Amino acid sequence: MKMDAAEFATLIAANQSMVYSIAWNYLHDMALAEEIAQEAFLELHRCLSRIESEAHAANFLRRVASHRAIDEGRRRRWRSRTPLEDLAEPAAQPAPNDPMLERALRRLVDGLPGRSRMIVILRFQEELEPSEIAEILELPLGTVKRNLHRRRIFPSMLSRRSPAKPPSMWKSPSIQTCCHGPQAS
C-alpha cells in the first residue's frame, strides 16, 4: 500500500484510539500503552509495502498491539503489582453506572492469565468475533472459544447491561500523546 505522509497520518488518527486502548486495558499503564502504540505504528510503517488496505492495516495494528502488550505483561510479571484500587483514575472518567460492578469486572479481568485476558479484551472491547481473535493472536479457533467459554465473567453481572453497549471499563483514558504529540480535542 503506497501512501504519503498525510495519508499515513490519517491512518494513524483513525486507529490510534483502538491501538492505545488495547494496550492500556491490558497493562493499565498509560506510558507503556503509549510506547506500545508507537511501536505498533512504527511496525506498520516498516511493513507498509505488505499492507493491502486500511482494514488490513487495522487488523495488523490489532495484532501488533496485542502481541506487544502480552509480551510486556510477561516482562512485568516478576515486578511487584500495585493493586488497582491504589492507582489513580484514568484522565477520562467512565460514565456513572454501577461503580462496584465496574471495579468487580476490572478486578476479574485483571486476574486472568495473559492470553485469556487479551482474548476477553479483544472480544468485549473491540467486539471482535472469535475467528478474528484467533487470527490476531495466531491461536486455533477452538482455543479462543474454549477460553471465552471458561472465562465467562459473572454472566448475571453482564446481563444487566445492554449487549450493544460494552462496559464503560473498556473506555481507555484519553490519549495525551501517541505518535504525533498532544491531540487537540
C-alpha positions in Angstrom: 0.0 0.0 0.0 1.6 3.3 -1.1 0.8 6.4 0.8 2.3 9.8 1.5 2.9 11.2 5.0 -0.5 12.9 5.1 -2.3 9.7 4.3 -0.2 7.8 6.9 -1.1 10.5 9.5 -4.8 10.0 8.7 -4.4 6.2 9.1 -2.8 6.8 12.5 -5.5 9.1 13.6 -8.2 6.6 12.5 -6.6 3.8 14.5 -4.7 5.3 17.4 -7.5 5.1 20.0 -8.0 1.4 19.2 -4.3 0.5 19.5 -3.8 2.6 22.6 -7.0 1.2 24.2 -5.9 -2.5 23.7 -2.5 -1.8 25.3 -4.0 0.3 28.2 -6.7 -2.2 29.0 -4.2 -5.0 29.1 -1.4 -3.2 31.1 -3.2 -0.3 32.9 -0.1 1.8 32.4 -0.5 5.0 30.3 3.2 5.3 29.5 3.6 1.7 28.4 0.3 1.9 26.4 1.7 4.9 24.5 5.0 3.2 23.9 3.3 0.1 22.6 1.1 2.3 20.3 4.2 4.0 18.9 5.9 0.6 18.4 2.8 -0.6 16.6 2.7 2.3 14.2 6.4 2.1 13.6 6.0 -1.6 12.7 3.1 -0.6 10.4 5.3 1.9 8.7 8.1 -0.7 8.2 5.6 -3.2 6.7 3.5 -0.7 4.7 4.5 -2.3 1.4 2.8 -5.5 2.5 -0.4 -3.9 3.7 -3.2 -4.1 1.2 -6.0 -1.9 2.6 -7.0 0.2 5.6 -8.9 -2.8 7.0 -5.7 -4.9 6.7 -3.8 -2.1 8.4 -6.3 -2.0 11.3 -6.1 -5.8 11.7 -2.3 -5.6 11.5 -2.2 -2.9 14.3 -4.5 -5.0 16.5 -2.2 -8.0 16.1 0.9 -6.0 16.9 -0.6 -4.2 19.8 -2.0 -7.4 21.3 1.3 -9.3 21.0 3.4 -6.4 22.3 1.0 -5.9 25.3 1.2 -9.6 26.1 5.0 -9.6 25.8 5.2 -6.5 28.1 2.9 -8.2 30.6 5.2 -11.2 30.7 8.2 -8.9 31.3 6.4 -7.1 34.1 5.1 -10.3 35.8 8.1 -10.6 38.1 7.7 -7.0 39.3 5.5 -6.2 42.2 2.0 -5.3 41.2 0.1 -2.3 42.6 -3.5 -3.1 43.4 -5.9 -1.4 41.1 -7.5 0.5 44.0 -4.2 2.3 44.7 -3.8 3.6 41.2 -5.0 7.0 40.1 -8.1 7.0 38.0 -7.7 7.5 34.2 -8.0 11.0 32.9 -11.4 10.3 31.2 -13.9 9.4 33.8 -16.2 6.5 32.9 -19.9 7.1 32.6 -21.6 6.8 36.0 -23.0 3.3 36.0 -22.5 0.9 38.8 -19.1 1.6 40.3 -19.0 -1.6 42.3 -19.8 -3.6 39.2 -17.1 -1.8 37.2 -14.5 -2.5 39.9 -15.5 -6.1 40.2 -15.3 -6.6 36.4 -11.9 -4.9 36.2 -10.6 -7.0 39.1 -11.8 -10.2 37.4 -10.4 -9.3 34.0 -7.1 -8.2 35.6 -6.9 -11.6 37.4 -7.0 -13.6 34.2 -3.8 -15.1 32.8 -2.2 -13.1 29.9 -3.6 -14.8 26.8 -7.0 -15.2 28.3 -7.1 -11.5 29.4 -6.2 -10.4 25.8 -8.9 -12.7 24.4 -11.5 -11.1 26.7 -10.3 -7.6 25.9 -10.5 -8.2 22.1 -13.9 -9.8 22.4 -15.6 -7.3 24.7 -13.7 -4.1 24.0 -13.0 -4.5 20.3 -16.2 -6.6 19.8 -14.3 -9.0 17.6 -15.6 -12.4 16.6 -13.7 -15.5 17.9 -12.4 -16.2 14.4 -10.9 -12.7 14.2 -9.3 -13.1 17.7 -7.9 -16.4 16.7 -6.3 -14.8 13.6 -4.9 -11.8 15.5 -3.4 -13.9 18.3 -2.4 -16.7 16.0 -4.3 -19.3 18.0 -6.6 -22.1 17.0 -10.3 -21.1 16.9 -11.1 -23.8 19.4 -8.7 -22.4 21.9 -10.3 -18.9 21.7 -13.8 -20.4 22.0 -12.7 -22.5 25.0 -11.1 -19.5 26.7 -14.2 -17.4 26.1 -16.4 -20.2 27.5 -14.3 -20.8 30.5 -13.8 -17.1 31.2 -17.4 -16.1 31.4 -17.3 -13.2 33.9 -20.3 -13.5 36.1 -22.9 -13.8 33.3 -25.5 -12.4 35.7 -23.5 -9.2 36.1 -23.0 -8.8 32.3 -26.7 -9.5 31.6 -27.6 -6.3 33.5 -26.1 -4.3 30.6 -27.4 -3.8 27.2 -25.5 -6.2 24.9 -24.9 -3.5 22.4 -23.1 -1.2 24.9 -19.8 -2.5 26.2 -19.0 -1.8 29.9 -17.5 1.6 30.4 -14.4 0.0 31.9 -13.4 -0.7 28.3 -13.1 3.0 27.6 -9.4 3.9 27.8 -8.1 7.2 29.2 -7.9 10.0 26.7 -4.9 9.8 24.6 -2.4 12.5 25.6 0.3 11.7 23.2 0.6 9.0 20.6 3.0 9.2 17.7 2.3 12.9 17.0 2.3 14.7 20.4 -0.8 16.1 22.1 -4.1 15.7 20.5 -6.5 18.6 20.1 -10.0 17.9 21.4 
